[in-house]
Amino acid sequence: MGEGDVIEVVEREPTKFYLPDTNVAILNALSPYMLANYWDGVREDEFGRALYESLIRQGEDLDAKQSKPTNVIISSIVERELDGLAHGERKDGAKWLARRATAVLEQIRKTGLHYLNDRVSEAILPNGAHVYFVRHDENEFNRENHYDPNNDDRIIHCLAEFARENLHSNTRFQFVSQDRSARNRCRDAFVRMLNGHPQADKLLETCTDEFWQENVRDPYHRYTGRLPVQMTKQQFDQFRQVQVDITEEGDRPDPLKKYKFKHNQFLELIIGENTEYRIIKRQDGRVYARHLTAQRQLKEFIDEYNKRSFSGNPITASSVHVPSDIKNITSVYDIIKSHKLVDELTDQLKAICRDHKEEPELAYKKVMWEILKGSNGAPDDQPFPLKFNTRIKPVLEQVCAEEIGADASIGLGAVEGPWGSGKTLFLCRTAAALVAKGIFNGIYYMRPIVGVDEGLGFLPGDFNEKINPWIAGFRDALHETFGVNDAKPLIANQLKDTLQSMEDLGVIEWHVATAQAGRTWRNKYVIIDEAHLFTADQLRMLIGRAGRGSVVRLIGDPKQVDSAHAPHRILTEHNNGFSRAVERLSEGDGDPNFAHVTFTSPGLVLRSPTANLARKI
């Protein structure tokens, strides 16, 4: 080498080793392939193919990644936990997911397993990545005097062994887990192991990580179903028409020229301090912005309906509920007076109250029937009245939710928003109106039987008594829809009895997901509440039950997944069934049979000032 020659030193990238925790394998059975950058293996799976295509659309160069294989370590503790889940007594989605993860590990072994030593064997994937299957040594683990150890400690011990043996080589070992506590334990173990090492800080930075590939899309850019557009009054003028052609090649307004639109997406037209909504419809290669006609027709129907009475199954005066102690009251007038309903009595009704020639029960039924008819404006020949509460008026994104709920041409709709924002209330109101209109013959409501980390133990009673605690929220929405909460106590009780009669007649049905396999829902308005607590496979099964004449509406808030009960700890904000459904069905131009809206306006949480404080905790 001559004088003045320069030697260029190229720092070689370290060889990477990933050790996934059991929860990573549950979250995504294909995680070993993903961590190893073996994307051809991912594409062999139906879900993996969709995930691959979605990541490509987001700009990921997966072919380039595949040319840079990384190594994966599978601890026997992980496989033991998967086996326990797959063959245990649990009946949630984790059982099926564990079996799927075990099948992927079996497929990796079939690529060719090589013996290295008594504890380690390896399989080499087609892209050159090494997958090491490591048998746990409990005796060696116990020699390190672990205090109150668990399986996380055993898995981390496996990684620490590899890292300790390769401290002076150009390697990086990383523990991959969704469990923050487990990641903290791993960092603690590496701190002890790397004490005094010259690159300790650098190695600690990369020793743990989350499994990012479970997020098909950036969680902060989830599809909201709405497109806010600022407009001047002049630009808005043409949107006063019922339908406006905004096809890309057409003469669309300037504020819209840079956008691409999806099926059933909402245009949020902001004109000064006012907001108007239009829905996007794609038809025959054209794109149209239409008025929310379904929501308008819903409002018109409710206004007209309230001038009449409930037109469902006839419930006559004989169906009026009689208090159990009425037989002991010498005058029906006394009980009417005790409920402060005397002002509602005509002279004729007062006479009936004091008439001892009739039985008290019959007198009470006659009087209450007349009071209820009078308070609801129902003519004599109409069935028992159930008027809609006119105080309920949608604002902001709630208008979009009503449009989704009322448009029977949309087979699957999804409404997302925080607690107290009116998701269940407005879909309940819409469902009741469409049943009253005769479009559907009943409401079919279901939700997962999941609490907030506090078990109730065995619940006695029949099916309805067992699920009563879980459907109380929807019953509250029904009561609000028909003004039960604003009525005087005695009238409120009668309205509740009427709703109970609707349940008895099958107009309103409550169900749990467990018993739905093999069912077909015909001509039903199906509401699946708390849909974020279902896995993607569970929700796929439920949506697949919809038969002719039925629509399905999902209600969810992925941000509440963390409050779910322990059996559903496999779910996260991003991989739950609700998020996956919105993600998949909104790709590209979207689907003409799907619509979604997310509530984001803080002012929508109208439950009470106290409820608003929950957002600050």
URRA-V617767 format. One record per residue. N is the residue number from 1. D_CENTER is the distance of its C-alpha to the mean C-alpha in Angstrom with 1 decimal. Layout:
N:D_CENTER  N:D_CENTER
This chain:
1:67.7  2:69.6  3:69.8  4:67.1  5:64.6  6:61.0  7:58.9  8:55.2  9:52.9  10:49.5  11:46.9  12:45.2  13:41.4  14:40.6  15:39.5  16:35.9  17:34.6  18:31.0  19:30.2  20:26.5  21:25.2  22:23.8  23:20.2  24:20.6  25:21.8  26:18.8  27:16.3  28:18.4  29:21.3  30:23.0  31:23.3  32:27.1  33:27.7  34:25.8  35:27.5  36:30.8  37:30.2  38:30.9  39:28.8  40:30.8  41:29.4  42:25.8  43:26.6  44:28.0  45:24.5  46:22.4  47:19.2  48:21.6  49:23.2  50:20.1  51:19.4  52:23.2  53:23.3  54:20.4  55:22.2  56:25.5  57:24.2  58:23.3  59:26.9  60:26.9  61:30.4  62:29.5  63:33.0  64:34.5  65:32.3  66:33.3  67:36.9  68:36.3  69:35.4  70:34.3  71:34.8  72:32.4  73:33.4  74:31.8  75:32.8  76:33.8  77:31.8  78:28.5  79:29.6  80:30.7  81:27.3  82:25.6  83:28.2  84:27.6  85:23.9  86:24.8  87:27.5  88:26.4  89:25.5  90:21.7  91:19.7  92:16.3  93:15.1  94:17.4  95:20.4  96:19.8  97:18.7  98:21.9  99:24.0  100:22.8  101:23.7  102:27.0  103:27.8  104:27.4  105:29.8  106:32.2  107:32.1  108:33.1  109:36.0  110:37.2  111:37.9  112:40.8  113:41.0  114:43.9  115:45.4  116:46.0  117:47.0  118:46.4  119:43.0  120:41.7  121:41.2  122:39.8  123:38.4  124:38.9  125:36.3  126:37.8  127:37.0  128:39.1  129:36.4  130:37.4  131:35.1  132:36.8  133:36.2  134:37.5  135:38.6  136:38.2  137:41.5  138:41.1  139:44.8  140:44.6  141:41.3  142:43.0  143:46.1  144:44.1  145:43.8  146:40.0  147:39.3  148:36.8  149:35.2  150:32.0  151:30.7  152:29.3  153:33.0  154:34.2  155:32.0  156:33.0  157:36.6  158:36.5  159:35.6  160:38.1  161:40.8  162:40.3  163:40.2  164:43.4  165:45.3  166:44.5  167:44.9  168:47.7  169:46.3  170:44.1  171:40.8  172:37.4  173:35.3  174:31.7  175:29.3  176:25.7  177:23.1  178:19.7  179:21.4  180:23.1  181:25.6  182:26.7  183:27.3  184:29.4  185:31.4  186:32.1  187:33.3  188:35.6  189:37.0  190:37.7  191:39.4  192:41.8  193:42.4  194:43.0  195:45.3  196:48.2  197:46.8  198:47.7  199:44.2  200:42.2  201:40.3  202:39.3  203:38.3  204:36.2  205:34.2  206:32.9  207:32.8  208:29.0  209:25.9  210:22.1  211:21.0  212:20.2  213:19.8  214:16.2  215:15.3  216:15.9  217:16.3  218:17.2  219:14.3  220:16.3  221:16.6  222:13.2  223:13.7  224:13.6  225:15.1  226:18.0  227:21.4  228:23.6  229:27.3  230:30.3  231:33.1  232:36.5  233:37.6  234:39.8  235:37.0  236:34.8  237:37.6  238:36.9  239:33.3  240:34.8  241:35.3  242:32.8  243:32.3  244:33.1  245:33.6  246:32.1  247:32.6  248:33.3  249:36.9  250:37.5  251:38.6  252:35.3  253:35.5  254:36.0  255:32.7  256:30.8  257:33.0  258:31.1  259:27.7  260:26.2  261:24.0  262:21.1  263:20.8  264:19.4  265:19.1  266:20.2  267:23.4  268:23.6  269:27.4  270:28.6  271:32.2  272:33.6  273:31.7  274:30.3  275:27.2  276:27.1  277:24.3  278:25.0  279:22.9  280:23.8  281:25.1  282:26.7  283:29.4  284:32.5  285:32.1  286:32.0  287:29.4  288:29.4  289:28.0  290:27.9  291:27.8  292:24.8  293:26.8  294:24.2  295:23.4  296:27.2  297:28.0  298:25.5  299:27.3  300:30.6  301:29.8  302:28.7  303:31.9  304:34.1  305:32.4  306:33.2  307:36.8  308:36.8  309:35.0  310:32.2  311:33.2  312:31.5  313:33.3  314:36.5  315:36.6  316:40.1  317:42.0  318:42.6  319:38.9  320:39.0  321:38.2  322:41.3  323:41.2  324:42.7  325:45.5  326:46.8  327:49.7  328:51.1  329:51.2  330:54.6  331:53.4  332:50.1  333:50.8  334:50.2  335:46.6  336:46.0  337:47.7  338:45.7  339:42.5  340:44.2  341:44.2  342:48.0  343:47.7  344:45.9  345:48.9  346:51.6  347:55.1  348:54.5  349:51.4  350:53.4  351:56.1  352:53.6  353:52.4  354:56.1  355:57.2  356:58.1  357:59.0  358:55.4  359:53.2  360:50.9  361:47.7  362:48.7  363:49.8  364:46.5  365:44.5  366:46.7  367:46.5  368:42.7  369:42.2  370:44.4  371:42.7  372:39.2  373:40.5  374:42.3  375:39.4  376:37.2  377:39.9  378:39.8  379:43.0  380:44.8  381:43.8  382:40.1  383:37.7  384:36.1  385:34.6  386:30.9  387:30.8  388:27.7  389:27.5  390:28.9  391:27.9  392:24.3  393:24.4  394:21.6  395:22.2  396:21.1  397:17.7  398:17.3  399:20.0  400:17.9  401:15.1  402:18.0  403:19.4  404:16.3  405:16.2  406:20.0  407:20.7  408:21.1  409:21.9  410:18.3  411:17.1  412:13.4  413:11.8  414:8.5  415:8.7  416:7.5  417:9.7  418:11.2  419:12.3  420:15.2  421:14.7  422:15.0  423:11.7  424:12.4  425:16.1  426:16.6  427:14.8  428:16.7  429:19.8  430:19.5  431:19.0  432:22.0  433:24.0  434:23.5  435:24.4  436:27.4  437:28.3  438:28.5  439:26.1  440:24.0  441:25.6  442:22.8  443:19.3  444:17.3  445:14.6  446:12.6  447:10.1  448:10.4  449:13.7  450:12.7  451:14.7  452:15.5  453:17.9  454:20.6  455:21.4  456:23.1  457:25.2  458:26.5  459:25.7  460:28.7  461:28.9  462:27.8  463:24.4  464:23.8  465:25.1  466:22.9  467:19.6  468:20.9  469:19.5  470:15.9  471:16.3  472:18.3  473:15.8  474:15.8  475:19.6  476:19.9  477:18.4  478:20.9  479:23.7  480:23.0  481:22.9  482:26.4  483:27.9  484:28.3  485:27.9  486:30.6  487:33.1  488:36.0  489:35.4  490:37.3  491:35.8  492:32.3  493:33.0  494:34.2  495:31.1  496:29.0  497:31.4  498:30.9  499:27.1  500:27.9  501:30.3  502:27.6  503:25.6  504:28.9  505:29.5  506:26.2  507:25.1  508:22.0  509:20.6  510:18.3  511:17.1  512:15.4  513:13.9  514:16.9  515:19.4  516:18.0  517:19.5  518:22.4  519:21.6  520:21.8  521:20.5  522:23.3  523:23.4  524:20.4  525:17.8  526:14.7  527:11.8  528:8.8  529:7.6  530:5.3  531:3.3  532:2.3  533:5.9  534:7.0  535:9.1  536:9.8  537:12.8  538:11.5  539:9.2  540:12.3  541:14.5  542:12.9  543:13.0  544:16.4  545:17.7  546:18.0  547:21.7  548:24.1  549:23.6  550:19.9  551:16.9  552:13.2  553:10.9  554:7.0  555:6.0  556:3.5  557:5.4  558:5.6  559:9.1  560:8.8  561:8.3  562:12.1  563:12.7  564:11.5  565:14.6  566:16.8  567:16.2  568:12.8  569:14.5  570:14.2  571:10.6  572:10.6  573:9.0  574:10.0  575:10.1  576:6.9  577:6.3  578:3.8  579:6.4  580:9.0  581:8.9  582:9.3  583:11.8  584:13.8  585:14.1  586:15.2  587:17.9  588:21.4  589:22.0  590:18.7  591:18.8  592:20.7  593:18.5  594:15.2  595:14.4  596:11.9  597:12.5  598:11.5  599:13.4  600:15.6  601:18.7  602:19.6  603:21.5  604:18.6  605:18.0  606:20.7  607:20.2  608:23.4  609:25.2  610:24.5  611:20.7  612:21.2  613:23.0  614:19.8  615:18.9  616:22.3  617:22.0
